[in-house]
């Protein structure tokens, strides 16, 4: 039985945007697993109950035998076609033995990884979901299934932009490539890409193997939108009208998408390298012999000539990659020849990437410590900006890169602050969102009152303890921006390292990350401070490296 039977949940349904996101660790358990499986099962069960368990089709006459009835959990993209084929079978035979439930592939994968009993048949959007479920600990082998429908993952741009795109890319523009898209800001000859969340969509997972999109997960984080529909909606946005934006999408989703505005309609781009194909495997998981026979009979229906025509008419290619030859789809840009099939990432690598993305998108509590000692008045990297000017810029950049839901504080420190403590809170710990004006005001005043020696050890310990005392719902990060020169004060370095190591609590982790703006002689000390909490120190010798240091500090500490 799928889903597992349970008492009904009578609570009012939440709107879709509040539905819980399946955590990546449900697919790839960390070394110290603390009940993630139970959480995943509860999340998936809640989603199924709140949505009424999906839409089941084909209940059939009351006198029809039910012993060998088969229930199919199919991805919502393919479910309507399968439901229609099942209804045709029922009308022809007078007995309905197949029920089709539209269920998100991510939800089934998470449930299987958490140890739930499988549906009789599972048709995910891609075999990658079966691989992730197996990596996550699904019971029993998820046997390879026959592909009942395929759709390549390609690129889409606004129809009105195709001419400008061809002119901008120059020779060979009629054959776009995956290298012309970037997860970061668009550059000359490149498109800023948007893609659905890989933790919820195989389309996003496919993108991890394409071009250099999977190489910079921190940049990729900013390119992610909630789901495939939201990604395509961006093509009609104001940004897409004014900037070169490409969306990673399936061929089928683009064919199924209408739109009276021809200029805003999505134009399909087939990169010449090929495409990852979402294969929609038909996975027969039921053990009962009679039910397996029913399930395989329905597989024959799907792969029959009539079944293939229905699959192709819905915008998919059939299991062999053949496309619909109708005029309507051809006019929308469908290519008859299937793109070369590119290999997706192996499940283990996909799981690691999803774990890293989960870390990058998880909210944190951060205290940014800014060195206000006299040496910070020196020119940075021989340029016109001082070190404190660069530090102020890095504070703003760090605040802008923290994930949604994060909290942050800003402290300045130095032996010349004229107070009993060598540090002062400039911005109290609180939500980053809604405080951009306060953060700008704080950073604008950072370059004033820059005097005295560094004295960074006591502020580091105080910030570490402040975050350690907070709740365990968010990891902590102390981001130290300093030039490290002439450090004075207490405790001494060995004592500080010993206290950080002894007070570190893995249940409430707080990492110290260092951005070194010119410590030279003190660089080894800064490394020791960071390493005591599992953090890292990042050297910045010019403005480009300074910006990258912020990104590296935020990324590596949250991945670790």
Steps between C-alpha positions, in 0.01 A plus 500: 500500500625847413494729682509311833165511677472753781248690704367803309652837578216748554718809520444761227736461207784746475558692178750332264781747568504390864537131426818361655801453278648152507843534656797369297623300797197275457673372187859499621519452877786677683744301709308587818138447405249616761156380398494653150319194367215546743481866413491424127225245547298747704550775243396283208203357690384851591526616141301204373229544763469875451464458125246223542748237385506628144246424227413135451334396177303205372305346785297264277181302558425377848498136388854521361753288686736711709756241608738583217427873472816704455567849628746715310677801650587708194672834471240775443646575158429152363203404720223649277613293202520181703160570656346546156649172378372320809151639442509376141597155623216505752249605235620225269505218757220614731729451801742756640805346661739794482485812716728795424605742769677826413785522753812714493806285429692669782234398752503133401881493498516652848239256633687201359830630640330530839394133487137532390340217307514565126205555267409210274644687203702819499547721193733784605602772257851358489699197610706744705228497766521122532878531533466763772249287689742205488795713614284628783421152629185378323410141589567248227630566151320749278520292184575672172178587323395535139490861383140581407563864407800724446554874491836672459608780734576802282506880519224754446511874436237757410403471134565873459862456612604235249606748230706707747646182642613382158657839427675512838640149477623541144609207287354167601216667690255268327660228712492621860716328758473432871812713551308813399301496826628602840357466850650834593440841348476498123818594313547596135399204289351313797151465641404513867334166564205411721406144590255316726618389843708180453373374835149487356551465125698266276528791258715682754699181569570461128644852493768396750661293223475764227771751412653657810169539684588243767846640561399797717216398728502833683429683174253231400309561822408848379379360166249259655124558490244284682370282216490459119186713460658788693810474282295534181297784650824699517507523122204735520654710775637852468854371557473256207387785276803714583776247571625180333342226710475132410295239681589132532184307413376185333395489140159366609433785743573752226272327251222483757532866590268731308497877477332748270789745520736373233784728613482366854461138394786268582733410215674164526878486472667162445866518612718325247671281763170321565269473800432291807183304429240455776406139436184439712580138590214260572613338826297195604557471875212284615587144599165326451508293179145587389556872558832485316322342205241780502775760523691350207179481296454873549863559402418324174208741455727801543764367261246389238459700180194679645678565827805647327279728292334626819839560660625694198178701468557626856834650398720215617715280283429131528739266674710471185533878467261551210303825499152595389486582130202734529510845346416682824806372684723562199385861490593536865860407420503122564788325330422159359844361581565433867804685638800288588443354843744634757567301815360644823710512815522167685259484797780526757634823348150638463431427866817679607407801287152509653653484846722796417209696357302428813783638711526809281130576523462429872466817714780582743579735789803710421707756688723704269807626689671797334852605596504871597869524589730770360661269242164475323554858377774378269438474127372161391708324235667828404174652378299805594273315746607440858470164670209628711323622183531151355383346827185716497427384146548137600253537787231615257587220260491236774159620618368478146627144453361350819210260432142611555402475864851571630576728794808721520681745726790737434769571762812712471805423708836652591707596799432871443120508540527672838283249685556219747446242226698505175184459291170680446170386353394720208205290381316267736447138401175480307346415163695618197183548302352846540817654646696591187476873584640438850784291357590775252502758780725283717749436222506866400629590848750215531798705368470753786692453827752252361782510760716284727617141484297203378401301810294241311516197730253615766239614243527167316437308820211729600330464160553124504339473842214731403404274209563177693247612761227540240260226392602205286254585220770685303876440482722789604770681307754751627632687196824676598625774263845618605852581395626329816781746562636564854248282681496566874279418795380184665463207491824394339476298180549154652234567763255631240546194277458267798179674609353495150575130463365405844184711472410396146166315505415294188133525598528880478788547255668838473781542247753783485584613146776753441544746214863610512557844345875502555601330823835375366678412824175415678363269231597181678320617815184575304509151349524344845199700624286395206607136507410468870132507399531322166505834318743635243702815438484671161771734370403804291783674314279713274136609473403204282646257751327688782159447342579134433620462859155598628336247272748228597465574871121483494497194275763280660397561857138410422595200286726371773 
